[in-house]
Amino acid sequence: MNEGLQLSESAWAKWWIQQGEARGKARGKAEGKAEGKAETLLRLMTKRFGPLAEETTARILAAAVEQLERGTDAILEAQSLDEVLDAIGAR
């Protein structure tokens, strides 16, 4: 009877570990996606408007994926850096 309990605990532990690994992989993938989008937007902003202030760079690096996507879309028509930052909501 005790062996069945140990087996059950072991199965539960394996499941718990797998869940943690899956969450970790998903989190890492999301962070990598955001980092790539931030780097792309920073490159485009620098190319279009010149060197960026450290504060601006920090805001972009802290932005969510959805904000970065709005910024990437906005940079195509924006007349100023402020317009891009407004689209992101980073001002």
N, CA, C and O atoms as a DFTB+ gen file, in Angstrom:
364 C
 N C O
     1  1       0.816      -1.186       0.000
     2  2       0.000       0.000       0.000
     3  2       0.862       1.253       0.000
     4  3       0.552       2.223      -0.691
     5  1       1.915       1.237       0.752
     6  2       2.819       2.376       0.834
     7  2       3.494       2.624      -0.511
     8  3       3.738       3.774      -0.874
     9  1       3.803       1.541      -1.268
    10  2       4.444       1.704      -2.576
    11  2       3.539       2.460      -3.542
    12  3       4.012       3.296      -4.311
    13  1       2.234       2.169      -3.506
    14  2       1.291       2.870      -4.365
    15  2       1.283       4.356      -4.077
    16  3       1.206       5.169      -4.999
    17  1       1.359       4.712      -2.829
    18  2       1.396       6.110      -2.432
    19  2       2.668       6.775      -2.948
    20  3       2.631       7.902      -3.443
    21  1       3.785       6.077      -2.831
    22  2       5.050       6.631      -3.330
    23  2       5.009       6.805      -4.840
    24  3       5.492       7.808      -5.365
    25  1       4.442       5.844      -5.533
    26  2       4.329       5.926      -6.976
    27  2       3.463       7.126      -7.365
    28  3       3.787       7.874      -8.288
    29  1       2.369       7.287      -6.648
    30  2       1.482       8.403      -6.918
    31  2       2.191       9.732      -6.660
    32  3       2.068      10.668      -7.449
    33  1       2.926       9.813      -5.565
    34  2       3.673      11.026      -5.262
    35  2       4.731      11.288      -6.325
    36  3       4.969      12.430      -6.715
    37  1       5.361      10.214      -6.785
    38  2       6.389      10.357      -7.813
    39  2       5.782      10.860      -9.128
    40  3       6.344      11.735      -9.786
    41  1       4.648      10.305      -9.494
    42  2       3.981      10.736     -10.728
    43  2       3.568      12.198     -10.617
    44  3       3.721      12.970     -11.564
    45  1       3.043      12.571      -9.453
    46  2       2.643      13.954      -9.238
    47  2       3.858      14.876      -9.330
    48  3       3.791      15.944      -9.938
    49  1       4.958      14.457      -8.727
    50  2       6.176      15.269      -8.752
    51  2       6.675      15.450     -10.184
    52  3       7.081      16.549     -10.561
    53  1       6.650      14.392     -10.978
    54  2       7.081      14.487     -12.382
    55  2       6.184      15.460     -13.146
    56  3       6.657      16.295     -13.917
    57  1       4.866      15.328     -12.909
    58  2       3.930      16.220     -13.584
    59  2       4.213      17.668     -13.197
    60  3       4.251      18.549     -14.056
    61  1       4.411      17.909     -11.909
    62  2       4.674      19.263     -11.409
    63  2       5.943      19.835     -12.032
    64  3       5.968      20.998     -12.435
    65  1       6.977      19.040     -12.113
    66  2       8.242      19.483     -12.713
    67  2       8.040      19.804     -14.187
    68  3       8.549      20.811     -14.680
    69  1       7.294      18.948     -14.895
    70  2       7.040      19.187     -16.323
    71  2       6.264      20.480     -16.535
    72  3       6.533      21.229     -17.474
    73  1       5.301      20.736     -15.657
    74  2       4.529      21.974     -15.764
    75  2       5.429      23.189     -15.576
    76  3       5.315      24.173     -16.308
    77  1       6.308      23.119     -14.610
    78  2       7.245      24.214     -14.367
    79  2       8.175      24.433     -15.546
    80  3       8.463      25.570     -15.920
    81  1       8.645      23.333     -16.131
    82  2       9.521      23.454     -17.298
    83  2       8.781      24.073     -18.473
    84  3       9.333      24.908     -19.189
    85  1       7.530      23.665     -18.674
    86  2       6.736      24.210     -19.778
    87  2       6.496      25.705     -19.585
    88  3       6.588      26.484     -20.535
    89  1       6.187      26.101     -18.346
    90  2       5.989      27.535     -18.076
    91  2       7.279      28.309     -18.294
    92  3       7.267      29.420     -18.824
    93  1       8.388      27.714     -17.883
    94  2       9.683      28.371     -18.067
    95  2      10.028      28.553     -19.534
    96  3      10.542      29.598     -19.934
    97  1       9.743      27.527     -20.341
    98  2      10.012      27.623     -21.778
    99  2       9.125      28.676     -22.427
   100  3       9.584      29.456     -23.261
   101  1       7.857      28.695     -22.043
   102  2       6.935      29.687     -22.606
   103  2       7.359      31.099     -22.223
   104  3       7.323      32.012     -23.047
   105  1       7.758      31.270     -20.976
   106  2       8.209      32.588     -20.514
   107  2       9.458      33.015     -21.277
   108  3       9.573      34.165     -21.700
   109  1      10.387      32.088     -21.451
   110  2      11.613      32.399     -22.186
   111  2      11.339      32.760     -23.633
   112  3      11.962      33.665     -24.189
   113  1      10.411      32.051     -24.233
   114  2      10.045      32.338     -25.625
   115  2       9.415      33.724     -25.740
   116  3       9.737      34.481     -26.656
   117  1       8.522      34.053     -24.815
   118  2       7.871      35.371     -24.829
   119  2       8.885      36.484     -24.601
   120  3       8.826      37.528     -25.251
   121  1       9.815      36.261     -23.676
   122  2      10.843      37.276     -23.409
   123  2      11.737      37.459     -24.627
   124  3      12.118      38.583     -24.953
   125  1      12.075      36.366     -25.300
   126  2      12.898      36.452     -26.501
   127  2      12.193      37.192     -27.624
   128  3      12.809      37.965     -28.357
   129  1      10.902      36.947     -27.749
   130  2      10.108      37.634     -28.774
   131  2      10.081      39.138     -28.498
   132  3      10.284      39.946     -29.405
   133  1       9.832      39.501     -27.255
   134  2       9.790      40.923     -26.889
   135  2      11.147      41.575     -27.097
   136  3      11.232      42.696     -27.598
   137  1      12.194      40.883     -26.718
   138  2      13.548      41.435     -26.878
   139  2      13.866      41.671     -28.349
   140  3      14.434      42.705     -28.701
   141  1      13.505      40.728     -29.209
   142  2      13.752      40.880     -30.645
   143  2      12.976      42.045     -31.229
   144  3      13.507      42.807     -32.036
   145  1      11.714      42.187     -30.825
   146  2      10.902      43.303     -31.317
   147  2      11.451      44.641     -30.822
   148  3      11.459      45.626     -31.560
   149  1      11.908      44.671     -29.574
   150  2      12.479      45.902     -29.019
   151  2      13.742      46.287     -29.772
   152  3      13.934      47.457     -30.104
   153  1      14.601      45.316     -30.043
   154  2      15.838      45.609     -30.771
   155  2      15.542      46.133     -32.173
   156  3      16.197      47.059     -32.651
   157  1      14.553      45.535     -32.823
   158  2      14.183      45.983     -34.170
   159  2      13.647      47.405     -34.127
   160  3      14.044      48.242     -34.938
   161  1      12.749      47.686     -33.191
   162  2      12.190      49.029     -33.097
   163  2      13.260      50.056     -32.753
   164  3      13.270      51.152     -33.314
   165  1      14.153      49.717     -31.842
   166  2      15.245      50.642     -31.504
   167  2      16.119      50.931     -32.718
   168  3      16.534      52.070     -32.933
   169  1      16.397      49.905     -33.503
   170  2      17.215      50.094     -34.710
   171  2      16.498      51.010     -35.701
   172  3      17.108      51.915     -36.270
   173  1      15.206      50.772     -35.904
   174  2      14.435      51.615     -36.822
   175  2      14.335      53.059     -36.329
   176  3      14.468      54.001     -37.110
   177  1      14.103      53.219     -35.046
   178  2      13.999      54.568     -34.484
   179  2      15.315      55.328     -34.620
   180  3      15.320      56.512     -34.958
   181  1      16.416      54.655     -34.361
   182  2      17.732      55.291     -34.478
   183  2      18.025      55.650     -35.924
   184  3      18.560      56.720     -36.212
   185  1      17.674      54.758     -36.822
   186  2      17.919      55.002     -38.245
   187  2      17.079      56.195     -38.724
   188  3      17.539      57.006     -39.527
   189  1      15.865      56.286     -38.228
   190  2      14.951      57.330     -38.692
   191  2      15.160      58.677     -38.000
   192  3      15.086      59.726     -38.641
   193  1      15.424      58.645     -36.673
   194  2      15.460      59.886     -35.912
   195  2      16.806      60.194     -35.271
   196  3      16.936      61.207     -34.583
   197  1      17.800      59.355     -35.476
   198  2      19.119      59.595     -34.900
   199  2      19.266      58.952     -33.525
   200  3      18.370      58.245     -33.064
   201  1      20.392      59.199     -32.879
   202  2      20.663      58.578     -31.576
   203  2      19.536      58.852     -30.569
   204  3      18.973      59.946     -30.523
   205  1      19.231      57.841     -29.776
   206  2      18.154      57.932     -28.802
   207  2      18.705      58.193     -27.406
   208  3      19.807      57.764     -27.064
   209  1      17.933      58.890     -26.626
   210  2      18.293      59.114     -25.223
   211  2      18.203      57.778     -24.478
   212  3      17.436      56.890     -24.851
   213  1      18.995      57.663     -23.431
   214  2      18.977      56.432     -22.624
   215  2      17.588      56.162     -22.078
   216  3      17.160      55.009     -22.016
   217  1      16.882      57.204     -21.682
   218  2      15.529      57.052     -21.150
   219  2      14.590      56.451     -22.190
   220  3      13.765      55.596     -21.869
   221  1      14.717      56.898     -23.432
   222  2      13.887      56.361     -24.508
   223  2      14.203      54.890     -24.734
   224  3      13.297      54.067     -24.868
   225  1      15.473      54.565     -24.775
   226  2      15.889      53.173     -24.956
   227  2      15.340      52.304     -23.827
   228  3      14.843      51.206     -24.076
   229  1      15.426      52.775     -22.621
   230  2      14.920      52.020     -21.466
   231  2      13.415      51.803     -21.573
   232  3      12.921      50.724     -21.248
   233  1      12.694      52.805     -22.018
   234  2      11.237      52.673     -22.175
   235  2      10.888      51.621     -23.220
   236  3       9.958      50.835     -23.038
   237  1      11.632      51.614     -24.299
   238  2      11.378      50.628     -25.357
   239  2      11.687      49.223     -24.844
   240  3      10.918      48.290     -25.076
   241  1      12.791      49.076     -24.162
   242  2      13.169      47.760     -23.648
   243  2      12.181      47.243     -22.609
   244  3      12.064      46.033     -22.417
   245  1      11.470      48.142     -21.941
   246  2      10.502      47.741     -20.919
   247  2       9.088      47.550     -21.479
   248  3       8.191      47.110     -20.759
   249  1       8.890      47.872     -22.739
   250  2       7.552      47.825     -23.328
   251  2       7.095      46.384     -23.573
   252  3       7.910      45.481     -23.762
   253  1       5.787      46.196     -23.565
   254  2       5.174      44.905     -23.864
   255  2       5.177      44.682     -25.376
   256  3       5.316      45.628     -26.150
   257  1       5.024      43.440     -25.780
   258  2       5.038      43.082     -27.201
   259  2       4.014      43.897     -27.993
   260  3       4.317      44.389     -29.080
   261  1       2.813      44.036     -27.453
   262  2       1.766      44.780     -28.160
   263  2       2.170      46.235     -28.374
   264  3       1.904      46.806     -29.432
   265  1       2.807      46.831     -27.381
   266  2       3.279      48.211     -27.516
   267  2       4.353      48.301     -28.592
   268  3       4.348      49.228     -29.401
   269  1       5.259      47.355     -28.603
   270  2       6.347      47.346     -29.592
   271  2       5.799      47.200     -31.006
   272  3       6.301      47.820     -31.943
   273  1       4.775      46.382     -31.149
   274  2       4.159      46.215     -32.468
   275  2       3.502      47.507     -32.935
   276  3       3.594      47.866     -34.109
   277  1       2.833      48.213     -32.008
   278  2       2.238      49.507     -32.371
   279  2       3.320      50.501     -32.773
   280  3       3.133      51.273     -33.713
   281  1       4.442      50.487     -32.074
   282  2       5.545      51.385     -32.403
   283  2       6.148      51.076     -33.758
   284  3       6.487      51.982     -34.519
   285  1       6.280      49.788     -34.056
   286  2       6.832      49.387     -35.347
   287  2       5.916      49.821     -36.481
   288  3       6.385      50.252     -37.534
   289  1       4.609      49.707     -36.266
   290  2       3.660      50.185     -37.280
   291  2       3.711      51.709     -37.403
   292  3       3.678      52.247     -38.509
   293  1       3.789      52.392     -36.278
   294  2       3.757      53.855     -36.270
   295  2       4.983      54.467     -36.930
   296  3       4.896      55.545     -37.519
   297  1       6.106      53.804     -36.842
   298  2       7.340      54.413     -37.354
   299  2       7.295      54.605     -38.866
   300  3       8.035      55.424     -39.412
   301  1       6.438      53.862     -39.535
   302  2       6.333      53.999     -40.990
   303  2       5.762      55.346     -41.417
   304  3       6.084      55.845     -42.495
   305  1       4.910      55.938     -40.572
   306  2       4.274      57.195     -40.935
   307  2       4.580      58.341     -39.977
   308  3       4.218      59.485     -40.251
   309  1       5.224      58.059     -38.890
   310  2       5.482      59.091     -37.873
   311  2       6.401      60.176     -38.423
   312  3       7.352      59.905     -39.156
   313  1       6.086      61.403     -38.046
   314  2       6.908      62.537     -38.443
   315  2       7.952      62.872     -37.381
   316  3       8.904      63.611     -37.632
   317  1       7.749      62.309     -36.184
   318  2       8.681      62.602     -35.092
   319  2       8.793      61.392     -34.167
   320  3       7.957      60.490     -34.179
   321  1       9.831      61.409     -33.387
   322  2      10.032      60.364     -32.385
   323  2       8.886      60.373     -31.373
   324  3       8.450      59.316     -30.917
   325  1       8.406      61.550     -31.028
   326  2       7.297      61.655     -30.083
   327  2       6.051      60.923     -30.575
   328  3       5.329      60.329     -29.774
   329  1       5.793      60.958     -31.866
   330  2       4.641      60.250     -32.421
   331  2       4.775      58.740     -32.211
   332  3       3.789      58.064     -31.917
   333  1       5.969      58.224     -32.360
   334  2       6.201      56.794     -32.142
   335  2       6.002      56.473     -30.668
   336  3       5.343      55.491     -30.324
   337  1       6.567      57.295     -29.805
   338  2       6.435      57.065     -28.372
   339  2       4.984      57.165     -27.917
   340  3       4.557      56.431     -27.025
   341  1       4.227      58.072     -28.529
   342  2       2.801      58.180     -28.212
   343  2       2.061      56.899     -28.626
   344  3       1.201      56.413     -27.892
   345  1       2.390      56.367     -29.777
   346  2       1.746      55.133     -30.255
   347  2       2.023      53.964     -29.317
   348  3       1.171      53.101     -29.111
   349  1       3.208      53.952     -28.764
   350  2       3.607      52.892     -27.839
   351  2       2.984      53.114     -26.470
   352  3       2.727      52.167     -25.727
   353  1       2.747      54.374     -26.151
   354  2       2.282      54.714     -24.801
   355  2       3.452      54.826     -23.848
   356  3       3.317      54.576     -22.651
   357  1       4.603      55.203     -24.385
   358  2       5.839      55.258     -23.595
   359  2       6.275      56.688     -23.303
   360  3       7.453      56.928     -23.036
   361  1       5.368      57.620     -23.349
   362  2       5.721      59.019     -23.061
   363  2       4.997      59.497     -21.863
   364  3       5.161      60.649     -21.461
